[in-house]
């Protein structure tokens, strides 16, 4: 019980009986009038204990009879306080929810929308109340792994939006076209591709801090006409970055440290018209999954998903996860690991090839039959970037 609460219930004019009050009651009972309560100036009167106790009780009785209303109120508050159940006494149980963030192209308006749907493909709605102009698929907005930040490009300037309030912050203005901006796990760094120093065509990979007016650093140095740094992806542990490198329509996956050192090739080129792209790391940063058309020489536009070792790298570590043979099974693009690392999401046209709707699928990390999560029939909307977000909330 709060002391302030108890004091506030008593009137300010209520006082406890003093020693002289108690003696007054006693001497009135005995018929004694002349006395002072001062043991030094007078001898203390010796009275029987029974009589003294009677006087004290009589004085207390008078005091409480005058203030009985306040005493009852005080007792009621004490009883209620003892019965009241504090909200804070209840254990706080955290709840975890998982959902998919999908960057969706609206072909009717040529704009990207950032959507949120359940991991089973149901439900859905806009994550941010804004659409982003499509520039030849180079500026697809990217979401941070925690779902709190969104990176996008406008007029070759990079901006970061806070998802909770929709506020955007200018980060960096580039003199050339900015392609494929992505955020690292905690939203502190941005990677993108653009024409590098000494290049007249092609691109190289750049990294910039996600802080206003930062300066970008070029971390690769591929020659002109080489398209490097396309579709980059940060490792969740913040140590590596994977990206596509292509020349003459023949693309491979490379990986390096964030400063460009320790550059290794994860996959090899497989001839004209064959490409590897859209790499993404597993949650433990130990694996890479990417799209590849290496297995479909008859139908070079048909891709499959490939899993590779993100530590050693090299073509010998690559394992085929899907079998999209034939012309009627195309484009398993934009793969994304589930938060637990056991599954891989991807977008694809799996029915009747060109002209059919794009949908979202899920497959075990070891391969198997894809599970269809969405059942779109319209070609107006096409899912691009995918990311599973895990959000933990607390409640009483």
C-alpha positions in Angstrom: 0.0 0.0 0.0 1.4 3.4 -1.0 2.1 5.6 2.1 1.0 8.7 0.1 -2.3 7.0 -0.6 -2.9 6.3 3.1 -2.0 9.8 4.1 -4.3 11.3 1.5 -7.3 9.4 2.9 -7.0 11.0 6.4 -8.1 14.5 7.1 -5.4 17.0 7.7 -6.8 18.0 11.1 -6.7 14.5 12.6 -3.9 14.1 15.2 -2.8 11.2 17.3 -3.5 11.4 21.1 -0.6 12.9 23.0 0.7 11.7 26.3 -1.0 14.5 28.1 -4.3 13.6 26.4 -4.0 10.1 27.8 -3.2 11.5 31.3 -6.2 13.9 31.0 -8.5 10.9 30.5 -6.9 9.1 33.4 -7.0 11.9 35.9 -10.5 12.8 34.9 -11.5 9.2 35.8 -9.6 9.5 39.2 -10.8 13.0 40.0 -7.3 14.4 39.9 -6.9 17.9 38.5 -3.5 19.3 39.5 -0.6 17.6 37.7 2.1 18.1 35.1 3.6 15.4 32.9 7.2 16.3 33.9 9.1 13.6 35.8 12.0 16.1 36.5 9.9 18.8 38.3 7.4 16.5 40.2 7.4 13.0 41.4 5.6 10.7 39.2 2.4 9.5 40.7 2.3 5.8 41.2 -1.0 4.3 40.1 -2.0 0.7 39.7 -1.4 -0.7 36.2 -5.0 -1.6 35.7 -6.1 2.0 36.3 -3.5 3.4 34.0 -4.4 1.0 31.2 -8.1 2.0 31.6 -7.2 5.6 31.1 -5.2 4.9 27.9 -8.1 2.9 26.5 -10.6 5.6 27.3 -8.5 8.2 25.5 -8.0 6.1 22.4 -11.7 5.4 22.4 -12.6 9.1 22.3 -10.1 9.7 19.5 -11.4 6.9 17.3 -15.0 7.7 17.9 -14.3 11.2 16.6 -12.7 9.9 13.4 -14.5 6.6 12.8 -15.4 7.5 9.2 -11.8 7.9 8.2 -10.7 4.8 9.9 -13.4 2.7 8.1 -12.3 4.3 4.8 -8.7 3.4 5.5 -9.6 -0.2 6.3 -11.5 -0.5 3.1 -8.6 0.8 1.1 -6.3 -1.7 2.8 -8.7 -4.6 2.0 -9.1 -3.6 -1.6 -5.4 -3.1 -2.1 -4.8 -6.6 -0.8 -7.4 -8.1 -3.2 -6.3 -6.1 -6.2 -4.3 -8.0 -8.8 -1.4 -6.0 -10.2 -1.1 -6.1 -14.0 2.7 -6.4 -13.7 2.2 -9.6 -11.7 1.2 -11.3 -14.9 4.2 -12.9 -16.8 5.0 -11.2 -20.1 4.8 -13.8 -22.9 6.6 -12.8 -26.1 5.0 -13.8 -29.3 6.8 -14.3 -32.6 5.3 -13.8 -36.0 6.8 -14.5 -39.4 5.7 -12.8 -42.6 7.0 -12.3 -46.2 7.9 -8.9 -47.5 7.3 -8.9 -51.3 8.4 -6.2 -53.8 5.6 -6.3 -56.3 5.6 -4.7 -59.8 2.3 -3.3 -61.0 2.7 -3.5 -64.8 -0.3 -1.2 -65.3 1.4 1.7 -63.5 5.1 0.5 -63.9 5.6 1.0 -60.2 6.8 -1.2 -57.4 4.7 -1.8 -54.3 6.2 -3.2 -51.1 3.7 -5.7 -49.7 3.5 -7.9 -46.6 1.8 -11.3 -46.7 1.6 -14.4 -44.5 4.2 -17.1 -45.0 1.5 -19.4 -46.3 0.8 -16.9 -49.1 -2.5 -15.7 -47.6 -3.6 -12.3 -46.6 -1.5 -9.3 -47.6 -1.4 -5.6 -47.7 1.0 -2.7 -48.3 3.9 -2.5 -45.9 4.5 1.2 -46.8 2.0 3.6 -48.3 4.0 4.5 -51.3 4.8 3.2 -54.8 8.3 3.4 -56.5 8.8 4.1 -60.2 10.4 1.2 -62.1 13.5 2.1 -64.0 14.2 -1.0 -66.2 14.2 -3.2 -63.1 17.4 -1.5 -61.8 16.0 0.2 -58.8 13.9 -2.5 -57.1 13.4 -1.4 -53.5 15.1 -3.6 -50.9 14.1 -4.3 -47.3 16.5 -4.8 -44.3 16.4 -8.2 -42.6 14.7 -6.9 -39.6 12.0 -5.3 -41.7 12.5 -1.8 -40.3 14.3 -0.1 -43.2 13.7 0.2 -46.9 16.2 1.4 -49.5 15.2 2.8 -52.8 16.5 5.0 -55.7 15.1 8.2 -57.1 17.0 10.2 -59.8 20.2 8.2 -59.0 20.0 9.3 -55.4 19.8 6.7 -52.7 17.2 7.0 -49.9 16.4 5.0 -46.8 12.8 4.9 -45.5 11.8 4.0 -42.0 9.0 1.6 -42.4 7.1 2.5 -39.2 6.5 6.1 -40.1 7.3 6.4 -43.9 9.9 9.0 -43.4 12.8 9.0 -45.9 16.4 10.1 -45.4 18.7 11.1 -48.3 21.9 9.0 -48.2 23.9 9.5 -51.4 23.8 11.1 -54.8 25.6 9.2 -57.6 26.8 10.7 -60.9 25.8 7.6 -62.8 22.9 5.2 -62.8 22.4 3.3 -59.5 21.4 -0.3 -59.8 20.2 -3.0 -57.4 20.5 -1.2 -54.0 20.4 -3.5 -51.0 20.7 -3.1 -47.2 22.7 -5.2 -44.9 21.0 -7.1 -42.0 20.7 -4.2 -39.6 20.3 -1.5 -42.2 23.6 0.3 -41.6 25.2 -0.3 -45.0 24.0 -0.2 -48.6 25.5 -2.0 -51.6 24.8 -1.1 -55.2 26.2 -1.3 -58.8 27.2 1.6 -61.0 29.8 2.6 -63.6 33.1 2.5 -61.9 36.3 4.6 -62.2 37.8 4.2 -65.7 34.7 2.5 -67.1 32.7 3.8 -70.0 30.2 0.9 -69.8 29.4 -1.9 -67.5 29.5 -1.5 -63.7 31.3 -2.2 -60.5 30.3 -2.7 -56.9 30.0 0.1 -54.4 29.3 0.2 -50.6 28.0 3.2 -48.7 27.1 3.8 -45.1 23.3 4.3 -44.6 23.9 7.7 -43.1 23.0 11.0 -44.6 25.5 12.5 -47.1 27.9 9.5 -46.9 30.5 8.8 -49.6 30.4 5.6 -51.5 33.4 3.4 -51.8 34.1 1.3 -55.0 35.1 -2.2 -53.8 35.6 -4.0 -57.2 37.7 -3.0 -60.2 36.5 -4.9 -63.2 37.4 -3.6 -66.7 35.0 -1.7 -68.9 32.2 -3.7 -70.5 32.2 -6.0 -67.5 28.9 -5.9 -65.5 30.0 -6.4 -61.9 28.2 -5.9 -58.7 24.8 -6.8 -60.1 22.2 -8.1 -57.6 24.4 -7.9 -54.6 23.6 -9.5 -51.2 25.2 -9.0 -47.8 25.9 -12.0 -45.6 23.9 -12.0 -42.3 27.1 -12.0 -40.2 28.2 -8.8 -41.9 31.5 -10.2 -43.2 30.9 -11.0 -46.9 29.0 -9.7 -49.9 28.0 -11.8 -53.0 27.2 -10.4 -56.4 26.9 -11.2 -60.1 29.7 -10.6 -62.6 29.1 -10.9 -66.3 30.7 -10.3 -69.7 29.2 -11.0 -73.1 26.0 -12.4 -71.6 27.8 -14.9 -69.6 27.4 -14.4 -65.8 28.9 -15.9 -62.7 28.6 -15.4 -58.9 31.5 -13.8 -57.0 32.0 -13.2 -53.3 34.4 -10.9 -51.3 34.9 -9.1 -48.0 33.1 -5.8 -47.6 36.2 -3.9 -48.7 36.6 -6.0 -51.8 39.4 -8.2 -50.5 39.5 -12.0 -50.7 37.6 -12.0 -54.0 36.6 -15.6 -55.0 34.5 -17.0 -57.7 31.6 -19.1 -56.4 30.4 -20.3 -59.8 31.8 -20.5 -63.3 30.5 -19.1 -66.6 28.7 -21.7 -68.7 28.8 -20.2 -72.2 27.0 -17.5 -74.1 23.4 -17.0 -73.0 23.8 -18.8 -69.7 23.7 -16.8 -66.5 24.0 -17.1 -62.7 22.3 -14.4 -60.7 20.3 -13.3 -57.7 22.6 -14.7 -54.9 21.4 -14.7 -51.3 23.1 -16.0 -48.2 21.6 -18.5 -45.7 20.9 -17.2 -42.1 24.2 -18.8 -40.9 26.1 -17.2 -43.8 27.4 -20.6 -44.7 25.4 -21.2 -47.9 24.5 -19.3 -51.1 21.5 -20.0 -53.2 21.2 -18.4 -56.7 19.4 -18.7 -60.0 21.1 -20.4 -63.0 20.3 -21.3 -66.5 23.3 -23.7 -66.8 21.2 -26.8 -66.9 19.0 -25.8 -69.8 21.0 -25.5 -73.0 18.0 -26.2 -75.2 15.9 -23.6 -73.4 18.5 -21.0 -72.1 15.7 -18.8 -70.7 14.8 -21.5 -68.2 16.5 -21.2 -64.8 17.0 -23.5 -61.8 18.0 -22.9 -58.2 21.5 -23.8 -57.2 22.9 -24.1 -53.7 26.6 -23.4 -53.1 29.1 -23.3 -50.2 29.6 -19.7 -49.1 32.8 -20.5 -47.3 35.0 -22.3 -49.8 33.1 -21.3 -52.9 33.9 -22.9 -56.2 31.9 -24.7 -58.8 32.4 -28.1 -57.2 30.2 -27.0 -54.2 27.2 -26.2 -56.4 24.1 -28.4 -56.1 21.0 -28.2 -58.3 17.8 -27.8 -56.2 15.1 -27.6 -58.9 14.4 -29.3 -62.2 12.7 -26.7 -64.4 13.2 -28.5 -67.7 11.2 -27.7 -70.8 9.9 -24.4 -72.2 6.9 -24.3 -69.9 8.8 -23.9 -66.6 10.7 -20.6 -66.3 12.4 -18.2 -64.1 12.8 -19.3 -60.5 14.2 -15.9 -59.5 14.8 -13.9 -56.4 15.3 -16.7 -53.9 15.2 -16.0 -50.2 15.9 -18.3 -47.2 13.4 -18.7 -44.4 14.5 -17.3 -41.1 15.3 -20.8 -39.8 17.3 -21.7 -42.9 15.2 -24.8 -43.6 13.4 -23.5 -46.7 13.8 -21.3 -49.7 11.2 -19.0 -51.2 11.3 -17.9 -54.9 9.2 -16.4 -57.6 8.5 -18.2 -60.9 6.3 -18.7 -63.9 5.6 -22.4 -63.7 2.6 -22.8 -65.9 2.5 -22.3 -69.7 5.7 -20.2 -69.5 5.5 -16.7 -71.2 2.3 -14.8 -70.6 1.3 -16.7 -67.5 1.1 -15.3 -64.0 4.0 -15.1 -61.6 3.6 -16.7 -58.2 5.5 -17.4 -55.0 6.8 -20.9 -54.2 8.6 -22.6 -51.4 11.0 -25.5 -51.4 13.0 -27.4 -48.7 16.7 -26.3 -48.6 17.7 -29.8 -49.7 15.6 -29.6 -52.8 12.3 -31.3 -53.6 8.9 -30.4 -55.1 8.1 -26.7 -54.9 5.0 -25.8 -52.9 2.8 -23.1 -54.5 2.0 -20.4 -51.9 0.1 -17.9 -54.1 -2.4 -18.5 -56.9 -2.3 -15.4 -59.0 -4.0 -15.6 -62.4 -3.4 -12.0 -63.5 -0.2 -11.0 -65.2 -0.6 -7.4 -63.9 1.4 -8.1 -60.7 4.8 -9.7 -60.6 6.6 -10.5 -57.3 10.3 -9.6 -57.2 12.4 -9.4 -54.1 11.3 -11.7 -51.2 12.4 -11.7 -47.6 11.0 -13.6 -44.6 10.8 -11.3 -41.6 10.5 -12.5 -38.0 9.0 -10.1 -35.5 8.8 -10.6 -31.8 6.3 -8.6 -29.7 5.5 -8.6 -26.0 2.1 -8.3 -24.4 0.4 -8.6 -21.0 
